[in-house]
Amino acid sequence: MGYLFDALTGKIGHLNSINQPIDNGIASRIRELAEAGKPDESGEVLLITFSFGITQEVVSDLFYPNNGIFRKVLASITKEGLESIYKTIMDLSLFQITQLPLNIKKEILINNFAKVSESTPTEKEADIKDYEKAESSVMKAYRVICKHLDISEDAQSAMLFNSSFMKAFEKAIAELGKIIYNK
């Protein structure tokens, strides 16, 4: 019943109207990278795809109208705000992925990620390195998101954000492991 109420009040429609173009744009840029077909970059494009998948899942958890962590600001979220949140979560995801013992070419990963996020390689490298300085990369991302939403941080939401991100990340890494080890 709650979902129907949210649909009738326009909460879901508002989120979808700004989320869908962002989602489609990122997916299109990733597809362009994949179609460029550089064999030595396929692993890096796969990691960017996983970063995007993690981001999609976390955004869905954050803004789900019935029980999302940030559902109360759903009506006031803007396209620019949501784009910033996507970029923040993708940066965090890619940072976390680069901490794994994978045989990747970080320069290629950063260059391709810059294309996907519509920024420069220098900016993306700085964004990702910024997480290295943080005591907790996930909490740093949470603070950045709160700033984008112009809301104050609270411990309960921080824990829920951490849980949501880690659940999506662990699920993606399990899938990545299956791909790498053909299981």
C-alpha positions as CSV (number, residue, x, y, z in Angstrom):
1,M,0.0,0.0,0.0
2,G,2.9,2.4,0.8
3,Y,4.3,2.0,-2.7
4,L,0.9,2.9,-4.2
5,F,0.7,6.0,-1.9
6,D,4.2,7.1,-2.9
7,A,3.3,6.7,-6.6
8,L,0.1,8.7,-6.2
9,T,1.9,11.5,-4.3
10,G,4.5,11.8,-7.0
11,K,7.6,10.8,-4.9
12,I,8.5,8.0,-7.2
13,G,7.8,9.9,-10.3
14,H,10.0,12.8,-9.1
15,L,12.9,10.6,-8.4
16,N,12.6,8.6,-11.6
17,S,12.3,11.8,-13.7
18,I,15.8,12.9,-12.5
19,N,17.3,9.5,-11.9
20,Q,16.6,7.9,-15.2
21,P,18.5,10.4,-17.4
22,I,21.5,10.3,-15.1
23,D,21.4,6.5,-15.0
24,N,21.0,6.3,-18.8
25,G,23.8,8.8,-19.4
26,I,26.3,6.9,-17.3
27,A,25.3,3.6,-18.9
28,S,25.7,5.0,-22.4
29,R,29.2,6.4,-21.6
30,I,30.2,3.0,-20.2
31,R,28.8,1.2,-23.3
32,E,30.8,3.6,-25.5
33,L,34.0,2.6,-23.7
34,A,33.1,-1.1,-24.0
35,E,32.3,-0.7,-27.7
36,A,35.6,1.1,-28.4
37,G,36.9,-2.4,-28.0
38,K,40.4,-1.9,-26.7
39,P,41.3,-5.4,-25.5
40,D,43.9,-4.2,-23.0
41,E,41.3,-2.0,-21.3
42,S,38.4,-4.5,-20.9
43,G,39.2,-5.3,-17.3
44,E,39.2,-1.6,-16.4
45,V,35.9,-1.1,-18.2
46,L,34.5,-4.1,-16.3
47,L,35.5,-2.5,-13.0
48,I,33.9,0.8,-13.9
49,T,30.7,-1.2,-14.8
50,F,30.8,-2.8,-11.3
51,S,31.3,0.6,-9.7
52,F,28.2,1.9,-11.6
53,G,26.2,-1.2,-10.4
54,I,27.2,-0.5,-6.8
55,T,26.2,3.1,-7.2
56,Q,22.8,2.2,-8.7
57,E,22.0,-0.1,-5.8
58,V,23.1,2.3,-3.2
59,V,21.1,5.2,-4.7
60,S,18.1,3.0,-4.8
61,D,18.5,2.2,-1.1
62,L,19.1,5.8,-0.2
63,F,16.1,7.3,-1.8
64,Y,13.5,4.4,-1.8
65,P,10.3,6.3,-0.8
66,N,9.2,3.9,1.9
67,N,12.3,3.4,3.9
68,G,15.3,5.0,2.2
69,I,17.8,6.8,4.4
70,F,17.2,10.1,2.6
71,R,13.5,9.6,1.7
72,K,12.6,12.8,3.6
73,V,14.5,15.0,1.1
74,L,13.2,13.1,-1.9
75,A,10.8,15.9,-3.0
76,S,13.5,18.6,-2.9
77,I,16.3,16.7,-4.6
78,T,17.6,18.2,-7.9
79,K,19.2,16.7,-10.9
80,E,22.5,18.4,-10.0
81,G,22.3,17.1,-6.5
82,L,21.6,13.5,-7.6
83,E,24.4,13.7,-10.2
84,S,26.8,14.8,-7.4
85,I,25.6,11.9,-5.3
86,Y,26.2,9.4,-8.2
87,K,29.7,10.8,-8.7
88,T,30.5,10.6,-5.0
89,I,29.3,6.9,-4.7
90,M,31.1,6.0,-8.0
91,D,34.3,7.6,-6.7
92,L,34.0,5.7,-3.4
93,S,33.2,2.4,-5.3
94,L,36.2,2.8,-7.5
95,F,38.4,3.7,-4.7
96,Q,37.3,0.6,-2.8
97,I,37.8,-1.5,-5.9
98,T,41.4,-0.2,-6.4
99,Q,42.2,-1.4,-2.9
100,L,41.6,-5.0,-4.0
101,P,44.6,-7.1,-5.1
102,L,43.7,-6.9,-8.8
103,N,46.1,-6.7,-11.8
104,I,44.8,-3.4,-13.2
105,K,46.3,-0.5,-15.0
106,K,45.3,2.3,-12.7
107,E,46.1,5.0,-15.2
108,I,43.8,3.4,-17.8
109,L,41.1,2.9,-15.1
110,I,41.3,6.6,-14.1
111,N,41.3,7.8,-17.7
112,N,38.2,5.8,-18.6
113,F,36.5,6.6,-15.4
114,A,37.0,10.3,-16.2
115,K,35.2,9.8,-19.5
116,V,32.3,8.1,-17.7
117,S,32.0,10.8,-15.0
118,E,32.5,13.6,-17.5
119,S,35.6,15.1,-15.8
120,T,39.3,15.1,-16.4
121,P,41.7,12.3,-15.4
122,T,43.5,14.8,-13.0
123,E,40.2,15.6,-11.3
124,K,39.2,11.9,-11.0
125,E,42.6,10.9,-9.7
126,A,42.4,13.7,-7.0
127,D,38.8,12.6,-6.1
128,I,39.8,9.0,-5.6
129,K,43.1,9.9,-3.8
130,D,41.0,12.0,-1.4
131,Y,39.5,8.8,0.0
132,E,43.0,7.6,0.9
133,K,43.3,10.4,3.3
134,A,40.1,9.7,5.1
135,E,39.9,7.6,8.3
136,S,36.9,5.9,6.8
137,S,36.2,6.3,3.1
138,V,32.6,5.3,3.4
139,M,32.0,7.9,6.1
140,K,33.7,10.5,4.1
141,A,31.3,9.8,1.2
142,Y,28.4,9.9,3.6
143,R,29.5,13.4,4.8
144,V,29.8,14.6,1.2
145,I,26.3,13.3,0.3
146,C,24.8,15.0,3.4
147,K,26.5,18.2,2.2
148,H,25.0,17.8,-1.3
149,L,21.6,17.3,0.2
150,D,22.1,20.2,2.7
151,I,21.1,18.0,5.7
152,S,22.9,17.3,8.9
153,E,24.7,14.0,9.6
154,D,23.3,11.6,12.2
155,A,24.7,8.4,13.5
156,Q,21.8,6.2,12.6
157,S,21.8,7.4,8.9
158,A,25.6,7.0,8.8
159,M,25.3,3.4,9.9
160,L,22.6,2.7,7.5
161,F,24.6,4.3,4.7
162,N,27.6,2.2,5.6
163,S,25.6,-1.0,5.7
164,S,23.9,-0.2,2.4
165,F,27.2,0.6,0.6
166,M,29.1,-2.4,2.1
167,K,26.2,-4.8,1.2
168,A,26.2,-3.6,-2.4
169,F,30.0,-3.6,-2.6
170,E,30.4,-7.1,-1.2
171,K,27.7,-8.4,-3.6
172,A,29.5,-6.8,-6.5
173,I,32.9,-8.2,-5.5
174,A,31.4,-11.7,-5.1
175,E,30.1,-11.4,-8.7
176,L,33.5,-10.1,-9.9
177,G,35.2,-13.0,-8.2
178,K,32.9,-15.4,-10.2
179,I,33.9,-13.7,-13.4
180,I,37.6,-13.7,-12.6
181,Y,37.8,-17.3,-11.5
182,N,35.1,-18.6,-13.9
183,K,32.9,-20.0,-11.2
